[in-house]
Amino acid sequence: MKWSEIGREFIKARMTGVSALLVIIMPLAIAGAGGFFLDKWLHTIPLFTILLSLLGLAASVKGALKFKP
């Protein structure tokens, strides 16, 4: 195997890992932050933070189950 092929495979594997991480973390982070700011704006208990975090968790699980490198 040549060095260029090794480098190409390394980059491909690294991008697959980054993609998987984004599919899992981003829905949870965006939904949780959205709920937090919605609670601050409406001056409510952390109701929206909890609800939107649970929806983000469900979206993360769904994305992780559908993820194919």
N, C-alpha and C positions, 0 to 999 in steps of 0.2 A: 504494500500500500504506500502510495506517495504522500509526501508531506502536504501537498495541496488537498488531497482527498481527506486526510485526517483533519485538517483545518476546516474544511467544508462540513464534515460530519459533526465536528465540535460545535460549530456555529448553529447548525441545524438542531442539535440536541439542546443547546442553550436557549434558542428561540422557542422551542417546544415547551421548555420549563417555564419561561417567562409568560408565554401565552396561557398555560395552565394556571399559573399564579394569578394572572389578571382575571381570568374567567371565574376564579373562586373568590378573590378578595374584592374586586371592584363593585359588584352589586351590593355586597354587605356594607362596604364603606360609604357608598353613595346614598343608599337608603338610610343608614344610621345617621349620617350627617344631615340629610334632608329632614328626618324626623326631629333631630336635635334643634335645628334652626326653626322648624315649624312650631315646636314647643316654646321656644324663646319668643317667637313673634306673637303667638296667641296667648302667652303667659299661662300655659297649662302645665299640669303634672307631666311626667315623662311618658305620657300615653302614646303620642305619635312616634317617639323615639323607639319605644318597645315594639309597637305594631309594624313600623317600617323596617326595623331591624329583623324582625321575624320574616317579613316578606323578602328582604334581601338575602336572608339565610336560605329560604326556599329557592330563590333564584340561583344562588350559588350552588346548591346541591343539584338542581336541575342542569345547570351549565356543566358541572363536573361530571355528571352521568352521561351527558351528550358529547363531552370533549373527546375528540379523536386526534392524535398527533399526525 
